[in-house]
């Protein structure tokens, strides 16, 4: 298991666009039901910072990468939407209830 947290500060004028695209992306992920991954987005209180959490069973095979809805949103996030460099941290779960 590999859990990572990505922190993305989004341009204020792009927040609504990112949220709408995220809802469409999660609908596509739900429809595809990829195995070996858990994934979520959370918006922080400032309204512009998002935490993206991903748990992969296999670090070498991210099943989300096979979904165009995911790759399209990630391209926009890293390109036009982001206000600051994306940061990533490796997390080590100590305990979890139905999250990881």
N, C-alpha and C positions, 0 to 999 in steps of 0.2 A: 504494500500500500504506500502510495506517495501522495501526501497532501500539500498543496501549495496555495498560498494566498497572494493574489495580485491586487495592487492598489492603483486605481486609476482616477486621476483628477480630470474631470471633463470640462470643456469650455462651457460657460453658463448658457450660451445660445444653442448648444448641442445636446443638452440634457434631455429634453423632450424627445428629440430624434433618437437618441441612444435608448431611452426607455421603450419607445415604440418598437424599435428594431429588436430589442432584447425580448419583448413579449412574443414577437413573431418567431424569433430564433428558438425560444423555449418551447413554443408550440411544435416546431419542427423536430426538436429533440424528443419531445414527448411522443410524437407520432412515430419516430424512428426506433425508440426504445433501445438505444445502444447499450451494450453490456460492458461492464468493467469500468464504469465511470459514475461519479456523483458530482454534480455541478450546481452552483447557485450564485446569484448576484444579490448584493445588499447595498442599499444606498445609505450613506451616513447622514447625520443630522445637518451638515452644511448644505446638502442638496446637490452638491457637485462632485463628491468623492464616492466612488463605488469600490466595494470589496468583492472580488470574484474568487470563490473558493472552488477548487477542483481536487477530487480524490480519484487517482488512477490506480487500478489494480496492477497495471503493467506500464512502467515508465516509457517503454519503447513503442507503445501502441496506444495512442490517444484516439479512441473511436469517434470523438467529436470532429476530428480533422477530416473525416470522410463526408461530413455534412456541409453542403455549400452554404446553408443558412448560418452555420457557425463561422466558417472561414470568411464569409462576406462581412459579418459583423465585426470580427476581429480585425480585419483589414481597415474598416472604417475607424474603429477605436484607435488603432495604432497610427492611423493617418490623420484624418480630419477632426476627430472628436476630442482628442486628448490635449489637455492644457499643460501638463507636466509629464516628464518621463514616467512610463509605467514601472512600478517596482514589484518585485517578486520575493517572497520569503517561503522557505521550506518550513512546514509545520510538523511537529511530532505530537500526535494526539496522545493525551494521557488518559482520557476517558471520554466517552461519547454516548449519548442516548439517541439512537436512530438518525444521527447526522453522518457519522463516518463509521 
